[in-house]
Amino acid sequence: MRIPTRNGVGASRVTLPVGPWPTVLDFLLERMPDISRDEWLHRFAHDLVLNEAAQPVPATQAYAPRTKLYYYRHIANEPVLPEKASIVFEDEHLIVADKPHFMPVTPAGRYVQQSLLVQLKHLTGNDDLVPLHRIDRETAGLVMFGKRLQDRDAYHALFRDKAMHKVYEAVAAYNPALTLPRVHISRLQPDELFFRTQEVDGEPNSETRIRLLKTEGTRALYELEPVSGKRHQLRVHMMALGLPLEGDQFYPTVLRGPDAEEDFSHPLQLLAKSVAFTDPVTGEARAFQSALRLSIAL
């Protein structure tokens, strides 16, 4: 049975392992300690925890190993982001949205209703929307969503087969001694801090093409073309060249962790500016541009 979307939010699923918990509430409290008892009780009381038949489960439900629970994320007093997303393009298969800085693509952390996916579900009334790729919460710009379940594999293949031409813009310091354009190739892997990525020795698994677009005193606007799609790739590659992006709270040093209060006055100067591809469903040539701008723009 399909578990319904609730207020634009899809249900998360957890499979119950063999264990000593007397009730499902006891299990959830131990498995997800970051969510308070009061919050779980709120979800149970408002039918936000379901069984495999999509029926509400009471907090006192006896624990049954090897069954599944579905629950909806709920954030009390969710912060409101300063900007809304906009739709750049829509047809019967595809939506291309322009995402502002600070907005997660999907529900994460302190943002559920403010996430791009939930906003678009409310705008379109389409609960089948799924992001075809992701960009960082701190990054602004274009994000593509599939509208029909049967089209997803075809669109996902564009990214898997590197048939999607993506261009970013970024603002960082200007170094006249640095030869540009250039291609930066390195091996990336997760850092000891779970939310960061680092360069290490070894066989390269990431590639970025970098070009200078414009200078403005000691600052510059760069064009970045990611050939691969590793997490934080553009931010780490620019840092490796001695050009950390303006507004970056993670690189080269952590100024503000992922759970810290936002400073909306200093967004990361990174923008997913354009995408171009041949639509695998319609066969049409597609090219889209973000209407958003960084602190230096052409």
QUINORGI-V835409 format. One record per backbone hydrogen bond with DSSP energy under -0.5 kcal/mol. NH is the residue of the N-H (numbers start at 1). CO is the residue of the C=O. E is the energy in kcal/mol with one decimal. If there is no record, write none. Layout:
<<NH | CO | E> <NH | CO | E>>
This chain:
<<6 | 9 | -2.6> <9 | 6 | -1.6> <10 | 8 | -0.5> <12 | 71 | -3.2> <14 | 69 | -2.4> <16 | 67 | -3.1> <17 | 15 | -0.5> <24 | 61 | -2.0> <25 | 59 | -1.1> <27 | 23 | -1.7> <28 | 24 | -2.5> <29 | 25 | -2.4> <30 | 26 | -1.7> <31 | 27 | -3.0> <32 | 28 | -2.3> <33 | 30 | -0.5> <35 | 32 | -1.9> <36 | 34 | -0.6> <40 | 36 | -2.1> <41 | 37 | -2.7> <42 | 38 | -2.1> <43 | 39 | -2.1> <44 | 40 | -2.7> <45 | 41 | -2.5> <46 | 42 | -1.5> <47 | 44 | -1.5> <48 | 43 | -3.4> <50 | 70 | -3.5> <51 | 55 | -2.1> <54 | 51 | -2.0> <57 | 49 | -2.6> <61 | 58 | -1.9> <63 | 22 | -1.8> <66 | 16 | -3.8> <67 | 64 | -1.1> <69 | 14 | -2.7> <70 | 50 | -2.6> <71 | 12 | -2.3> <72 | 48 | -2.1> <76 | 74 | -0.6> <78 | 75 | -0.9> <81 | 79 | -0.5> <86 | 98 | -1.5> <88 | 86 | -0.6> <88 | 96 | -3.0> <89 | 96 | -1.7> <91 | 94 | -2.2> <95 | 145 | -2.3> <96 | 89 | -2.6> <97 | 95 | -0.5> <97 | 143 | -2.9> <98 | 86 | -3.1> <99 | 97 | -0.7> <99 | 141 | -3.2> <102 | 137 | -1.1> <103 | 100 | -1.2> <104 | 102 | -0.5> <108 | 111 | -2.3> <111 | 108 | -2.4> <112 | 110 | -0.5> <115 | 112 | -1.4> <116 | 104 | -2.8> <117 | 105 | -2.5> <119 | 115 | -2.2> <120 | 116 | -2.5> <121 | 117 | -2.1> <122 | 118 | -2.1> <123 | 119 | -2.3> <124 | 120 | -2.6> <125 | 121 | -2.4> <127 | 125 | -0.7> <129 | 126 | -0.9> <130 | 146 | -1.6> <132 | 144 | -2.8> <133 | 144 | -0.6> <139 | 136 | -0.9> <140 | 270 | -2.0> <141 | 99 | -2.9> <142 | 272 | -2.1> <143 | 97 | -2.1> <145 | 95 | -2.9> <146 | 130 | -2.6> <147 | 93 | -2.5> <148 | 93 | -0.6> <151 | 148 | -1.4> <152 | 148 | -0.6> <152 | 149 | -1.0> <155 | 151 | -1.8> <156 | 152 | -3.0> <157 | 153 | -1.9> <158 | 154 | -0.6> <158 | 155 | -0.9> <159 | 155 | -0.8> <159 | 156 | -0.6> <160 | 156 | -2.2> <161 | 157 | -2.9> <162 | 159 | -1.0> <163 | 158 | -2.9> <164 | 158 | -0.8> <165 | 163 | -0.6> <165 | 276 | -2.8> <166 | 164 | -0.8> <167 | 274 | -2.3> <168 | 224 | -3.0> <169 | 271 | -2.4> <170 | 222 | -2.0> <171 | 269 | -1.8> <172 | 220 | -1.8> <173 | 244 | -0.5> <174 | 218 | -2.8> <175 | 173 | -0.5> <176 | 174 | -0.5> <178 | 175 | -1.9> <179 | 177 | -0.5> <181 | 210 | -0.7> <182 | 210 | -2.1> <184 | 208 | -3.0> <185 | 183 | -0.6> <186 | 206 | -1.6> <187 | 200 | -0.7> <188 | 186 | -0.5> <189 | 198 | -2.2> <191 | 196 | -2.4> <194 | 192 | -0.6> <196 | 193 | -2.5> <198 | 189 | -2.8> <200 | 187 | -2.3> <205 | 186 | -1.9> <206 | 186 | -1.5> <208 | 184 | -2.3> <209 | 225 | -2.6> <210 | 182 | -3.1> <211 | 223 | -2.4> <213 | 221 | -2.8> <214 | 221 | -1.6> <216 | 219 | -3.1> <219 | 216 | -1.6> <220 | 172 | -2.5> <221 | 214 | -3.1> <222 | 170 | -3.2> <223 | 211 | -3.2> <224 | 168 | -2.6> <225 | 209 | -2.8> <226 | 224 | -0.6> <227 | 207 | -2.5> <227 | 225 | -0.6> <228 | 207 | -1.3> <233 | 230 | -1.9> <236 | 232 | -2.6> <237 | 233 | -2.7> <238 | 234 | -2.1> <239 | 235 | -1.9> <240 | 236 | -2.2> <241 | 237 | -0.9> <241 | 238 | -0.5> <242 | 239 | -2.1> <243 | 238 | -2.6> <246 | 171 | -2.4> <248 | 245 | -1.6> <249 | 247 | -0.5> <255 | 249 | -2.8> <255 | 253 | -0.7> <256 | 249 | -1.4> <260 | 257 | -1.5> <266 | 263 | -1.8> <269 | 246 | -3.0> <270 | 268 | -2.0> <271 | 169 | -2.8> <272 | 140 | -3.3> <273 | 167 | -0.9> <273 | 271 | -1.4> <274 | 167 | -2.1> <275 | 288 | -1.8> <276 | 165 | -1.6> <277 | 286 | -2.2> <279 | 277 | -0.6> <279 | 284 | -3.5> <283 | 279 | -2.4> <286 | 277 | -3.4> <288 | 275 | -2.6> <290 | 273 | -3.1>>
